[in-house]
Amino acid sequence: MATKTVNIPNINCGHCTSTIEREVGDIEGVTSVKADKDSKTVTIEWNDPPIQWGQIADLLEEIGYPASINEQ
């Protein structure tokens, strides 16, 4: 299991957090997604393998919520 918390500067509302949680949560192998609009962060847990961080980052970019360079 892998876990990563990333900054996503353009989280502005509940709709943003819902979209991120739904879209990322639909990836097979992702076990938990928690988006927080106040801290503008997303914490994701997934099974590694089969899922690699790059697949998750690509989806975040595709849906309009790219992770910032200051990943934790």
TAMOLIN-V248216 format. One record per backbone hydrogen bond with DSSP energy under -1.0 kcal/mol. CO is the residue of the C=O (numbers start at 1). NH is the residue of the N-H. Records with the same first field share a line. If there is no record, write none. Layout:
CO=NH / NH
This chain:
2=46
4=44
5=72
6=42
7=68
8=11
13=17
14=18
15=19
16=20
17=21
18=22
19=23
20=24
21=25
22=26
24=27
27=30
29=47
32=45
34=43
36=40 / 41
40=8
41=36
42=6
43=34
44=4
45=31 / 32
46=2
47=51
52=55 / 56
53=57
54=58
55=59
56=60
57=61
58=62
59=63
60=65
61=64
69=71
